[in-house]
Amino acid sequence: MPAPTNPIISIKDYFTIHNGLQLANRFKVSFSGLPGGIGGALNAENGFIQAEYMAMGPRAINTVQDNLSGFGQGRFVPRSQDPLSGGFGVQLIFPLTNDSHLLSFFNNWFNYFHKGTRSVNTQANFSGAYLTQYYDTSVRDSKMVVELLDPNGGTNTTYTFHEVFPVETQPIEMSMAFVDKYLKYAVTFGFREYTQAVSLPTP
């Protein structure tokens, strides 16, 4: 008969074996392969953008029912995977700085896909306005890399979102009711798929 184990020690050993807990406030976001030189000033910072908050949308498996005889509608058979379950991909919230470089960055990115006449020229000019770019030149090579960091700044896990692009921003809220509240900018991204790379040795 095996000797009884101390459950508290087992819990501690579990987290020790797996290199401790991942802290939620340790992450880094960067972009690469963006179309048409959209990166601009980001290139000098290796594509790095400081985000305050990140939420990865849920993953979902789309199913069909095989309608075999039996209770209910039979089995649920996996058919495809939906990384945008509920219309939600990845949402990032950024703190806005006084030079508004993030606003310029994302406005340029949105305008790359669909720009109006005044975005082309200060005067009304319909040349090149409202033309949608080809997918291969505007989305295919775009990547967003999210690194989960340890307390010392080392990378634990890297998520690479392939064929990423912004699909929606949330309203920028301003109010005179707050004295020291800074502006935030929320952007939701769509993507085709993502890959995960773990930097720590697996148990």
FINUZA-394832 format. One record per residue (C-alpha): residue in three letters; y, z, x. Coordinates in steps of 0.25 Angstrom, whole numbers, padded with zeros to 4 digits, always signed. Example, Ala and Ser with C-alpha at 12.3 -4.5 7.8 and 13.67 -1.06 7.14 Angstrom:
FINUZA-394832
Ala-0018+0031+0049
Ser-0004+0029+0055
end
This chain:
FINUZA-394832
Met+0000+0000+0000
Pro+0013-0004+0006
Ala+0023+0007+0009
Pro+0035+0008-0001
Thr+0048+0002+0003
Asn+0062+0007+0002
Pro+0069-0002-0008
Ile+0083+0001-0002
Ile+0077-0003+0012
Ser+0072-0015+0006
Ile+0085-0019+0000
Lys+0092-0017+0013
Asp+0082-0025+0021
Tyr+0084-0036+0011
Phe+0098-0038+0014
Thr+0096-0035+0029
Ile+0086-0046+0030
His+0095-0056+0023
Asn+0107-0052+0031
Gly+0115-0044+0021
Leu+0123-0048+0009
Gln+0132-0060+0008
Leu+0147-0056+0006
Ala+0154-0063-0005
Asn+0167-0064+0002
Arg+0162-0071+0014
Phe+0162-0086+0013
Lys+0169-0098+0018
Val+0172-0112+0012
Ser+0175-0125+0019
Phe+0175-0140+0015
Ser+0171-0153+0022
Gly+0169-0168+0020
Leu+0181-0168+0010
Pro+0186-0182+0005
Gly+0199-0188+0010
Gly+0203-0178+0019
Ile+0205-0168+0008
Gly+0202-0156+0018
Gly+0216-0158+0025
Ala+0220-0144+0031
Leu+0206-0139+0028
Asn+0201-0147+0040
Ala+0208-0139+0050
Glu+0201-0127+0044
Asn+0187-0133+0044
Gly+0188-0135+0029
Phe+0189-0120+0027
Ile+0195-0115+0014
Gln+0196-0100+0011
Ala+0190-0097-0003
Glu+0191-0084-0010
Tyr+0180-0086-0019
Met+0168-0095-0021
Ala+0158-0096-0033
Met+0146-0105-0032
Gly+0142-0110-0046
Pro+0128-0108-0051
Arg+0117-0117-0048
Ala+0108-0123-0060
Ile+0095-0130-0062
Asn+0096-0140-0073
Thr+0083-0141-0081
Val+0075-0149-0091
Gln+0065-0144-0101
Asp+0051-0150-0100
Asn+0048-0148-0115
Leu+0034-0144-0112
Ser+0026-0137-0123
Gly+0028-0122-0124
Phe+0039-0112-0127
Gly+0053-0117-0128
Gln+0057-0130-0121
Gly+0047-0129-0109
Arg+0050-0128-0095
Phe+0064-0129-0088
Val+0062-0140-0077
Pro+0073-0140-0066
Arg+0079-0154-0066
Ser+0092-0153-0058
Gln+0102-0143-0051
Asp+0116-0141-0055
Pro+0125-0135-0045
Leu+0137-0136-0055
Ser+0131-0128-0066
Gly+0141-0125-0076
Gly+0151-0134-0069
Phe+0153-0124-0058
Gly+0151-0128-0043
Val+0158-0119-0033
Gln+0171-0112-0035
Leu+0180-0107-0024
Ile+0193-0099-0026
Phe+0203-0101-0015
Pro+0215-0092-0012
Leu+0228-0101-0011
Thr+0237-0100+0001
Asn+0251-0103+0001
Asp+0250-0117+0008
Ser+0241-0121-0004
His+0232-0129+0005
Leu+0220-0126-0004
Leu+0228-0132-0016
Ser+0231-0144-0008
Phe+0217-0146-0003
Phe+0210-0145-0017
Asn+0221-0153-0024
Asn+0219-0164-0014
Trp+0204-0163-0016
Phe+0205-0165-0031
Asn+0215-0176-0030
Tyr+0206-0183-0021
Phe+0196-0185-0033
His+0207-0188-0043
Lys+0222-0189-0040
Gly+0234-0192-0048
Thr+0245-0202-0045
Arg+0254-0191-0040
Ser+0243-0186-0030
Val+0243-0200-0024
Asn+0258-0201-0023
Thr+0271-0193-0026
Gln+0274-0205-0035
Ala+0265-0210-0046
Asn+0255-0219-0039
Phe+0243-0223-0046
Ser+0236-0229-0034
Gly+0224-0221-0031
Ala+0226-0211-0042
Tyr+0215-0206-0051
Leu+0204-0213-0043
Thr+0191-0205-0041
Gln+0185-0205-0027
Tyr+0171-0209-0024
Tyr+0161-0197-0023
Asp+0156-0201-0010
Thr+0170-0200-0004
Ser+0175-0188-0011
Val+0164-0179-0013
Arg+0151-0182-0006
Asp+0155-0176+0008
Ser+0163-0164+0003
Lys+0157-0151+0006
Met+0161-0137+0004
Val+0154-0126+0013
Val+0154-0111+0009
Glu+0149-0102+0020
Leu+0145-0088+0016
Leu+0149-0079+0028
Asp+0144-0065+0033
Pro+0154-0054+0036
Asn+0157-0060+0050
Gly+0160-0074+0045
Gly+0147-0080+0049
Thr+0140-0090+0039
Asn+0129-0085+0031
Thr+0127-0096+0021
Thr+0133-0110+0020
Tyr+0134-0117+0006
Thr+0138-0132+0008
Phe+0142-0139-0005
His+0141-0154-0004
Glu+0149-0164-0012
Val+0159-0153-0016
Phe+0172-0156-0023
Pro+0182-0148-0032
Val+0180-0149-0047
Glu+0190-0139-0052
Thr+0200-0129-0049
Gln+0204-0117-0057
Pro+0219-0114-0061
Ile+0228-0107-0050
Glu+0233-0095-0057
Met+0247-0089-0054
Ser+0253-0077-0060
Met+0265-0068-0057
Ala+0257-0056-0062
Phe+0251-0055-0048
Val+0259-0052-0035
Asp+0249-0054-0024
Lys+0238-0063-0031
Tyr+0236-0076-0023
Leu+0232-0089-0029
Lys+0218-0094-0030
Tyr+0212-0108-0032
Ala+0198-0110-0038
Val+0191-0123-0036
Thr+0177-0127-0041
Phe+0169-0137-0033
Gly+0158-0146-0037
Phe+0147-0150-0027
Arg+0134-0158-0027
Glu+0125-0148-0020
Tyr+0126-0137-0009
Thr+0118-0133+0002
Gln+0116-0119+0008
Ala+0114-0115+0023
Val+0111-0101+0027
Ser+0115-0097+0041
Leu+0108-0083+0041
Pro+0093-0083+0045
Thr+0085-0083+0033
Pro+0076-0070+0031
end
